[in-house]
């Protein structure tokens, strides 16, 4: 049985999902350096202390995680929902997302950035009520990243 609970994310999940998702759009060196920096031991300790971190676990093995950053009053950022490719399509991402959303007060607005080429994730978020707000361009290690900012308005 898979469950979503607070816990430490898996570097393996981050690396595997990044490679699987972006292998055709982001160069390997950029992916490797991003994951190494974003999921270093120091970064993870800081995230676990300050964020709402959820892991999806079965038999003590992490299959996915979600990272929510509390923002200024009434807002939060969904920084990540990562699910191993072999565990995708089983409702795990939805369970992580729903569990995380419930950890914030009613009326919270959620924002996220997703790579424009990641159409699967954009469809996932759109089906759950997020709407695109604007496109952003960032340069990381000389590679242009084209993100779509998406927003989930509070339910009325």
Backbone as JSON, one array per atom type, in Angstrom:
{
  "sequence": "XXXXXXXXXXXXXXXXXXXXXXXXXXXXXXXXXXXXXXXXXXXXXXXXXXXXXXXXXXXXXXXXXXXXXXXXXXXXXXXXXXXXXXXXXXXXXXXXXXXXXXXXXXXXXXXXXXXXXXXXXXXXXXXXXXXXXXXXXXXXXXXXXXXXXXXXXXXX",
  "N": [[0.84, -1.18, 0.0], [0.54, 2.19, -0.84], [1.44, 5.21, 0.75], [1.05, 8.67, 1.57], [3.08, 10.81, 3.33], [4.72, 12.95, 5.75], [8.22, 13.43, 5.32], [11.64, 12.57, 4.37], [12.86, 13.44, 1.18], [13.79, 11.5, -1.72], [16.89, 11.34, -3.27], [17.3, 9.74, -5.44], [14.76, 9.54, -6.58], [14.41, 12.21, -7.42], [16.54, 12.5, -9.3], [16.0, 10.4, -11.16], [13.39, 11.03, -12.08], [13.82, 13.57, -13.18], [15.67, 12.95, -15.23], [14.1, 11.2, -16.8], [11.89, 12.81, -17.5], [13.01, 15.11, -18.74], [14.92, 14.35, -20.6], [14.92, 14.7, -23.36], [14.81, 17.42, -23.71], [16.38, 19.01, -22.01], [19.82, 19.41, -21.6], [22.02, 16.75, -20.49], [24.14, 17.45, -18.7], [23.21, 19.84, -17.58], [20.86, 18.94, -16.31], [22.0, 17.14, -14.44], [23.64, 18.85, -12.86], [21.73, 20.62, -11.87], [20.02, 18.93, -10.3], [21.92, 17.96, -8.48], [22.58, 20.33, -7.12], [20.06, 21.31, -6.23], [19.16, 19.23, -4.66], [21.07, 18.69, -2.76], [22.62, 17.58, 0.33], [22.65, 19.69, 2.19], [20.77, 21.48, 1.09], [18.48, 19.87, 1.18], [18.13, 19.5, 3.96], [17.52, 22.1, 4.71], [15.14, 22.52, 3.24], [13.45, 20.55, 4.34], [13.21, 21.53, 6.9], [11.88, 23.96, 6.52], [9.81, 23.74, 4.63], [6.75, 22.16, 3.45], [7.07, 18.94, 3.2], [6.37, 16.02, 1.54], [6.29, 12.49, 1.25], [5.82, 9.66, -0.86], [5.35, 6.42, 0.01], [6.07, 2.93, 0.0], [6.46, -0.02, 1.69], [8.74, 1.05, 3.01], [10.13, 2.16, 0.88], [10.75, 4.97, -1.11], [8.68, 6.34, -3.52], [7.9, 8.68, -4.63], [7.69, 12.29, -4.25], [6.55, 15.42, -2.83], [6.9, 18.95, -2.66], [6.11, 21.73, -0.91], [6.22, 25.2, -0.53], [5.67, 27.43, 1.98], [4.39, 30.69, 1.55], [4.17, 34.32, 1.49], [1.5, 35.55, 3.54], [-1.39, 33.71, 2.89], [-0.52, 32.52, 0.55], [1.25, 29.98, -1.3], [3.91, 28.03, -2.67], [4.1, 25.45, -5.0], [6.71, 23.54, -5.27], [7.61, 21.1, -6.24], [6.44, 18.04, -7.6], [7.25, 14.91, -7.76], [7.3, 11.75, -9.19], [8.32, 8.44, -9.49], [8.91, 7.01, -12.73], [7.9, 4.36, -13.09], [5.9, 4.28, -11.24], [4.04, 6.1, -11.97], [0.77, 7.2, -13.03], [-0.82, 5.88, -11.25], [-2.23, 7.32, -9.47], [-0.69, 8.47, -7.56], [0.68, 10.96, -7.73], [-1.53, 12.68, -7.62], [-2.46, 12.07, -5.05], [-0.3, 12.95, -3.47], [-0.35, 15.7, -4.15], [-2.98, 16.47, -3.31], [-2.83, 15.87, -0.55], [-0.84, 17.66, 0.24], [-2.02, 20.16, -0.4], [-4.04, 20.23, 1.48], [-2.67, 20.78, 3.78], [-2.49, 23.43, 4.16], [-4.08, 26.55, 5.09], [-7.61, 27.12, 4.41], [-8.41, 29.01, 1.51], [-5.88, 29.58, 0.61], [-3.69, 30.55, -1.98], [-2.13, 28.88, -4.61], [0.91, 28.63, -6.36], [2.89, 27.58, -9.14], [5.74, 26.61, -11.12], [6.31, 25.21, -14.24], [8.14, 23.4, -16.65], [7.76, 24.39, -19.96], [7.82, 22.49, -22.03], [7.06, 20.2, -20.74], [4.49, 18.73, -21.14], [2.87, 16.72, -20.12], [2.9, 17.11, -17.32], [1.81, 19.68, -17.26], [-0.8, 19.17, -18.19], [-1.65, 17.52, -16.09], [-1.66, 19.33, -13.89], [-3.47, 21.26, -14.85], [-5.83, 19.74, -15.01], [-6.36, 19.57, -12.36], [-7.17, 22.02, -11.59], [-5.35, 24.15, -11.75], [-4.33, 27.06, -13.52], [-2.75, 28.44, -16.43], [-0.69, 31.31, -16.12], [1.42, 32.99, -16.96], [4.34, 33.05, -19.13], [7.74, 32.3, -18.52], [11.23, 32.95, -18.93], [14.27, 31.52, -18.18], [17.78, 31.34, -17.66], [19.95, 28.75, -17.21], [23.05, 27.59, -16.54], [23.77, 28.32, -19.12], [21.72, 27.28, -20.63], [18.53, 27.79, -21.95], [15.58, 27.88, -20.13], [12.2, 27.37, -20.39], [9.54, 28.27, -18.72], [6.19, 27.73, -17.54], [4.14, 29.61, -15.6], [1.79, 28.67, -13.23], [-1.4, 28.9, -11.62], [-3.38, 28.2, -8.79], [-6.39, 29.1, -7.76], [-8.05, 29.99, -4.68], [-10.63, 27.83, -3.48], [-14.04, 28.6, -3.64]],
  "CA": [[0.0, 0.0, 0.0], [1.28, 3.45, -0.89], [0.89, 6.26, 1.6], [1.71, 9.97, 1.51], [3.33, 11.28, 4.68], [5.9, 13.8, 5.87], [9.44, 12.64, 5.32], [12.79, 13.03, 3.6], [12.77, 13.04, -0.21], [14.82, 10.61, -2.24], [17.68, 11.89, -4.37], [17.09, 8.84, -6.58], [13.5, 9.95, -7.21], [14.66, 13.47, -8.12], [17.39, 12.27, -10.47], [15.32, 9.54, -12.13], [12.27, 11.73, -12.71], [14.37, 14.62, -14.02], [16.21, 12.34, -16.45], [12.99, 10.65, -17.58], [11.03, 13.88, -18.0], [13.68, 16.15, -19.52], [16.04, 13.81, -21.38], [14.87, 15.2, -24.74], [14.69, 18.89, -23.78], [17.41, 19.67, -21.21], [21.06, 18.63, -21.68], [22.34, 15.93, -19.32], [24.97, 18.19, -17.74], [22.34, 20.8, -16.89], [20.02, 18.15, -15.4], [22.84, 16.62, -13.36], [24.06, 19.93, -11.96], [20.55, 21.13, -11.18], [19.6, 17.98, -9.26], [22.98, 17.94, -7.46], [22.47, 21.55, -6.3], [18.74, 21.43, -5.61], [18.92, 18.13, -3.72], [22.25, 18.43, -1.92], [22.25, 17.33, 1.72], [22.38, 20.98, 2.83], [19.5, 21.99, 0.56], [17.4, 19.02, 1.69], [17.91, 19.81, 5.37], [16.85, 23.4, 4.74], [13.78, 22.34, 2.74], [12.67, 19.78, 5.31], [12.96, 22.4, 8.06], [11.06, 25.13, 6.19], [8.75, 23.46, 3.66], [5.89, 21.0, 3.68], [7.64, 17.88, 2.37], [5.61, 14.77, 1.63], [6.84, 11.39, 0.46], [4.94, 8.51, -1.12], [6.17, 5.3, 0.45], [5.55, 1.57, 0.11], [7.49, -0.89, 2.27], [9.9, 1.9, 3.31], [10.77, 2.67, -0.33], [10.15, 6.21, -1.58], [8.32, 6.3, -4.94], [7.64, 10.04, -5.08], [7.59, 13.3, -3.19], [6.04, 16.75, -3.16], [7.52, 20.0, -1.86], [5.32, 22.96, -0.87], [6.88, 26.28, 0.21], [4.77, 28.48, 2.48], [4.77, 32.02, 1.09], [3.51, 35.38, 2.25], [0.17, 35.14, 4.01], [-2.39, 33.36, 1.9], [0.07, 31.95, -0.66], [2.24, 28.9, -1.18], [4.45, 27.58, -3.96], [4.33, 24.03, -5.19], [8.03, 23.49, -5.88], [7.86, 19.83, -6.93], [5.74, 16.77, -7.43], [8.05, 13.94, -8.52], [6.89, 10.35, -9.02], [9.11, 7.57, -10.35], [8.16, 6.63, -13.94], [7.18, 3.09, -12.94], [4.78, 4.46, -10.3], [3.13, 7.1, -12.51], [-0.5, 6.69, -13.53], [-1.47, 5.12, -10.19], [-2.87, 8.27, -8.56], [0.25, 8.88, -6.53], [0.87, 12.41, -7.83], [-2.75, 13.31, -7.11], [-2.49, 11.9, -3.6], [0.69, 13.88, -2.9], [-0.85, 17.06, -4.33], [-4.13, 16.69, -2.43], [-2.37, 15.86, 0.84], [-0.13, 18.92, 0.47], [-2.97, 21.28, -0.42], [-4.79, 20.2, 2.75], [-1.81, 21.22, 4.89], [-2.53, 24.89, 4.2], [-5.41, 27.04, 5.45], [-8.54, 27.42, 3.31], [-8.19, 30.33, 0.92], [-4.5, 29.72, 0.14], [-3.44, 30.54, -3.43], [-0.93, 28.09, -4.9], [1.57, 28.92, -7.63], [3.96, 26.65, -9.51], [6.37, 26.79, -12.43], [6.54, 23.93, -14.91], [8.79, 23.55, -17.94], [6.75, 24.43, -21.03], [7.86, 21.24, -22.8], [6.53, 19.12, -19.91], [3.04, 18.79, -21.38], [2.2, 15.76, -19.22], [2.71, 17.79, -16.03], [0.88, 20.8, -17.45], [-2.15, 18.58, -18.23], [-1.93, 17.06, -14.73], [-2.02, 20.48, -13.06], [-4.69, 21.87, -15.38], [-6.95, 18.88, -14.61], [-6.58, 19.76, -10.93], [-7.63, 23.38, -11.34], [-4.35, 25.19, -12.0], [-4.44, 27.69, -14.84], [-1.54, 29.16, -16.81], [-0.75, 32.75, -15.89], [2.39, 33.65, -17.83], [5.53, 32.27, -19.45], [8.98, 32.88, -18.02], [12.45, 32.38, -19.49], [15.4, 31.58, -17.27], [18.97, 30.71, -18.23], [20.69, 28.0, -16.2], [24.24, 26.99, -17.15], [23.75, 28.61, -20.54], [20.56, 26.65, -21.29], [17.27, 28.5, -21.71], [14.45, 27.11, -19.59], [10.94, 28.06, -20.66], [8.57, 27.82, -17.72], [4.83, 28.26, -17.49], [3.67, 29.81, -14.23], [0.38, 28.27, -13.11], [-2.0, 29.37, -10.37], [-4.61, 27.57, -8.29], [-7.12, 30.05, -6.92], [-8.79, 29.35, -3.58], [-12.0, 27.39, -3.77], [-15.02, 29.5, -3.03]],
  "C": [[0.88, 1.24, 0.0], [0.62, 4.45, 0.03], [1.69, 7.53, 1.4], [1.85, 10.48, 2.93], [4.52, 12.23, 4.66], [7.13, 12.92, 5.87], [10.51, 13.25, 4.45], [12.66, 12.55, 2.15], [13.94, 12.16, -0.61], [15.56, 11.29, -3.38], [17.49, 11.04, -5.63], [15.81, 9.22, -7.32], [13.72, 11.23, -8.01], [15.45, 13.23, -9.4], [16.65, 11.47, -11.56], [14.19, 10.28, -12.83], [12.77, 12.86, -13.61], [14.91, 14.05, -15.33], [15.09, 11.84, -17.36], [12.18, 11.76, -18.25], [11.74, 14.79, -18.99], [14.8, 15.65, -20.42], [16.07, 14.35, -22.82], [14.89, 16.72, -24.84], [15.77, 19.64, -23.0], [18.67, 18.82, -21.25], [21.39, 17.92, -20.36], [23.16, 16.69, -18.27], [24.13, 19.17, -16.93], [21.44, 20.06, -15.89], [20.81, 17.68, -14.19], [23.2, 17.71, -12.36], [22.88, 20.52, -11.2], [20.15, 20.22, -10.03], [20.63, 17.94, -8.14], [22.86, 19.15, -6.54], [21.15, 21.58, -5.54], [18.49, 20.37, -4.54], [20.18, 17.72, -2.98], [21.77, 18.19, -0.49], [21.87, 18.63, 2.43], [21.03, 21.54, 2.38], [18.32, 21.18, 1.11], [17.09, 19.33, 3.15], [17.15, 21.12, 5.52], [15.39, 23.27, 4.3], [12.9, 21.61, 3.76], [12.3, 20.63, 6.51], [11.93, 23.47, 7.76], [9.83, 24.85, 5.34], [7.81, 22.39, 4.19], [6.37, 19.94, 2.69], [6.86, 16.6, 2.61], [6.29, 13.72, 0.77], [5.77, 10.32, 0.28], [5.78, 7.27, -0.92], [5.38, 3.99, 0.39], [6.69, 0.69, 0.6], [8.81, -0.15, 2.47], [10.66, 2.38, 2.07], [10.01, 3.89, -0.83], [9.93, 6.12, -3.09], [8.06, 7.7, -5.5], [7.65, 10.99, -3.92], [7.03, 14.6, -3.75], [6.64, 17.75, -2.18], [6.69, 21.27, -2.01], [6.04, 23.99, -0.02], [5.84, 27.28, 0.68], [5.29, 29.84, 2.03], [4.19, 33.08, 1.99], [2.07, 34.96, 2.55], [-0.79, 34.88, 2.85], [-1.85, 32.76, 0.62], [1.03, 30.82, -0.31], [2.7, 28.54, -2.59], [4.58, 26.07, -3.95], [5.64, 23.91, -5.97], [8.26, 22.2, -6.65], [6.79, 18.8, -6.6], [6.49, 15.8, -8.34], [7.57, 12.54, -8.18], [7.72, 9.52, -9.99], [8.28, 7.12, -11.55], [7.35, 5.35, -13.76], [5.99, 3.19, -11.99], [3.77, 5.5, -10.81], [1.86, 6.43, -13.03], [-1.27, 5.87, -12.5], [-2.15, 6.04, -9.16], [-1.96, 8.81, -7.48], [0.5, 10.39, -6.54], [-0.33, 13.16, -7.3], [-2.83, 13.22, -5.59], [-1.5, 12.84, -2.91], [0.19, 15.32, -2.98], [-1.99, 17.34, -3.36], [-3.73, 16.75, -0.96], [-1.66, 17.17, 1.17], [-1.06, 20.12, 0.51], [-3.72, 21.37, 0.9], [-3.97, 20.67, 3.95], [-1.81, 22.74, 5.06], [-3.95, 25.35, 4.52], [-6.3, 27.24, 4.22], [-8.28, 28.83, 2.8], [-6.77, 30.55, 0.41], [-4.46, 29.65, -1.38], [-2.13, 29.8, -3.66], [-0.4, 28.46, -6.28], [2.63, 27.85, -7.87], [4.53, 27.07, -10.85], [6.66, 25.41, -12.99], [7.17, 24.21, -16.27], [7.73, 23.44, -19.04], [6.68, 23.12, -21.81], [7.28, 20.05, -22.02], [4.99, 19.12, -19.99], [2.27, 17.83, -20.47], [1.91, 16.42, -17.87], [1.72, 18.95, -16.17], [-0.56, 20.3, -17.51], [-2.58, 18.13, -16.84], [-2.41, 18.23, -13.87], [-3.3, 21.15, -13.54], [-5.92, 21.06, -14.97], [-7.29, 19.03, -13.14], [-6.86, 21.21, -10.57], [-6.61, 24.48, -11.51], [-4.57, 25.76, -13.39], [-3.15, 28.42, -15.15], [-1.73, 30.66, -16.63], [0.18, 33.48, -16.84], [3.54, 32.68, -18.12], [6.76, 33.05, -19.0], [10.15, 32.21, -18.72], [13.56, 32.6, -18.49], [16.57, 30.91, -17.97], [19.73, 30.06, -17.09], [21.82, 27.26, -16.91], [24.23, 27.16, -18.67], [22.59, 28.0, -21.31], [19.29, 27.42, -20.93], [16.21, 27.52, -21.22], [13.2, 27.95, -19.78], [9.88, 27.49, -19.72], [7.2, 28.45, -17.96], [4.48, 28.39, -16.02], [2.18, 29.48, -14.21], [-0.11, 28.62, -11.72], [-3.24, 28.55, -10.06], [-5.25, 28.56, -7.34], [-7.82, 29.3, -5.79], [-10.18, 28.94, -4.02], [-12.97, 28.28, -3.01], [-16.1, 28.71, -2.33]]
}
